[in-house]
Amino acid sequence: MKRRKHLLWLLAAMVVSISFSACKPRGAGSAVTGNAAARTYVPPGQYDEFYNFVSGGFSGQMSVYGLPSGRLFRVIPVFSVDPEKGWGFSEETKPMLETSHGFIPWDDLHHIEASFTDGMPDGKWMFANSNNTPRLARIDLATHRTAEIIEIPNTGGNHCSPFTTENSEYVIAATRFSVPPDGPGGDVPISSYKENFKGHISFVRVDKETGEFDIAFQLKTPGLNFDLSSAGKGKSNGWLFLSCYNSEQAHTLLEVSASQNDKDFILAINWKKAEEYFKAGRGTKQAVRYAHNKYNEETHSATSEIKTEVTVLDVADFEDLAYLIPCPKSPHGTDVNPTGEYIIGSGKLAALIPVFSFDKLQNAIANKDFEAEQYGGIPVVKYESALHGEVEKPGLGPLHTEFDDKGNAYTSFFVSSEIVKWNIEKLEVIDRQPTYYSVGHLMVAGGNSKKPYGKYLVAYNKITKDRFLPTGPELCHAAQLFDISGEKMELLLDFPTIGEPHYAQAVPADLIKDRSVKIYDINANKHPYIAKGESEARVERNGNTVHVYLTTIRSHFTPDNIEGIQLGDEVYFHVTNIEQDWDMPHGFAIKGAGNSELLVMPGETQTLKWVPDRTGIFPMYCTDFCSALHQEMSGYVRVSPKGSNVQLAFSTGVNPSAGE
């Protein structure tokens, strides 16, 4: 046993050593072709071909880039507060970050997936996961804003999400860390892992018209850790495939103890059958607590609701629901090719890539071609019975695979820092190109769809040493754009990214740009504190609470002089941007505010809460450049002692008639 552990430690050390030595691939100085700049150049006034939505990792945000230019268009706050846009700071957006644990202003956004219709991106929404406090988000692509966030119960680490079914009937969220189910029964010894820790796979229903989330049901599994998943498509539509590691069900020093078995698993779920059982009432109701947060574009406000029940089906109770396929050590990606016939597993510690056949899997299930022993009540299909074949010696550290429209696959290799192109049918390597360095995920434009666009591939790299100007101990994270239209991949561009990029989605610009919201119709604004024009601007007191109905337009506030505020007051600035012109937001900030600015779109109302901590004169001003007289767009608020006889007064253009 000691010798086995010593060998495992040695293997881990070798992997780390190789990863660092691989940080300088051969040909690093001459990898880019001479005309690469011309092929990524987008002339002034012209548009990129694709929107590229990229996860921000530990920033908790999503970023939007253009392809092929690599230009950053927007950072979309999702799970983290963002002072640039007032996300999580304004009274209207604070509910979006509520959870059953309270207000959580940060998370780790790992993966993104588009909404699909018939296996193709439809340009409606992007879905995003949070890896820490388990949540799913829906981003509206008409506004490029987060529209909904739902917390996932019975889950510890929401890494294996938000991967959707062929028509986005469901978004899948599976636990990264198996844990005891929610509730008082969770107080158990960690050493009781095998008895008490369980995995849960959540099926979050998506309303096809509104996009609204609802947790339909969960599947309970043995205590496996789920990494990534991919839904079937075409012939395999109705099935779901998830990579599983820690089949050892270890709970300490996982780099060794969860790497002992020669093979872990891919879990194949017949989700159509699970749906049938759920609709037939075969599940068990479980008491839980999770938050469901929604943003209303009519009221420009969010609401948060705590829900208290979920339906759970234990896969071990059903013979035709779940099957395990052995897969080489610690698989990361599980990816289904465009036809739905092939399932690619990527064992991080394997020196090959297994390719499984959906048809062979179905035959094995029909013939009960299983291993003698089940795993936690789940049949284990014999490896060879489901195997199409293996790609031999493709590289070191395979992680994730996507596809083009010509029958080829592209796999990222973390340890050997490269992208490898190979033919799925023939299992032959066609090309390999170095990355700079230690690539994690990759993304082919439409590479997870039924008909990939097949023009661009982007590698998302963890290390960038010597690629950009140094910025202290930590360098920027980076993406690299490859042209994959020919037989050989060609590196075209490096561009920095925010946070730590993981997965991404590239969607043709034409699917999104013409649907983009330009303004909010002020006549449709149903915010309870709206002032639709300057004539409705006012200041009202209710005890110690003061409501300021404030309007903004180029280039002044109404009102811009306010007196009669007292220490101890809670002041709510309800700021309505009465502009009705595209790309004309206004900002609002006041000295001493303990949160952030507001950024208010045309026709929108947003609220800043301010509690002054001293007496005096406090300037307020517009934070977003709006006109030649932007500097003049400002005003003053006077704060007097509590109990002062200064009367509440407000004005614009004249001095307020405040009585002393």
Salt bridges, closest charged atoms under 4 A:
ASP48 OD2 - ARG71 NH2 2.90
GLU49 OE1 - LYS455 NZ 3.09
ASP82 OD2 - LYS85 NZ 3.16
GLU84 OE1 - LYS85 NZ 2.97
GLU91 OE2 - LYS94 NZ 2.68
GLU92 OE2 - HIS527 NE2 2.71
ASP107 OD2 - ARG135 NH2 2.74
ASP108 OD2 - HIS110 NE2 3.10
ASP118 OD1 - LYS450 NZ 3.02
ASP122 OD2 - LYS208 NZ 3.87
GLU148 OE1 - ARG138 NH2 3.01
GLU148 OE2 - HIS292 NE2 2.51
GLU166 OE2 - LYS450 NZ 3.68
GLU212 OE2 - LYS294 NZ 3.05
ASP214 OD2 - ARG205 NH1 2.64
ASP227 OD1 - HIS159 ND1 3.17
ASP227 OD2 - HIS332 ND1 2.92
GLU275 OE2 - LYS279 NZ 4.00
GLU276 OE1 - LYS273 NZ 3.67
GLU298 OE1 - LYS526 NZ 3.68
ASP335 OD1 - HIS400 ND1 3.29
GLU341 OE1 - LYS235 NZ 3.10
ASP359 OD2 - LYS235 NZ 2.80
ASP369 OD1 - LYS382 NZ 3.68
GLU402 OE2 - HIS400 NE2 3.66
ASP405 OD1 - LYS406 NZ 3.37
GLU418 OE1 - ARG432 NH1 3.13
ASP431 OD1 - LYS488 NZ 3.92
ASP466 OD2 - LYS24 NZ 2.83
GLU474 OE2 - HIS477 NE2 3.85
ASP483 OD2 - ARG39 NH2 2.83
GLU490 OE1 - ARG39 NH1 3.23
ASP494 OD2 - ARG467 NE 2.85
GLU500 OE2 - LYS462 NZ 3.24
GLU500 OE1 - HIS502 NE2 3.34
ASP510 OD1 - LYS513 NZ 3.81
ASP514 OD1 - LYS513 NZ 3.29
GLU534 OE2 - HIS556 NE2 2.64
GLU540 OE2 - ARG538 NE 2.86
GLU563 OE1 - ARG638 NH1 2.91
ASP569 OD2 - ARG541 NH2 2.79
GLU570 OE2 - LYS609 NZ 3.59
GLU579 OE1 - ARG554 NH2 2.87
GLU579 OE2 - HIS586 NE2 2.96
ASP581 OD2 - ARG554 NH2 3.65
GLU604 OE2 - ARG145 NH1 2.74
ASP613 OD1 - ARG614 NE 3.04
GLU660 OE2 - ARG638 NH1 3.00
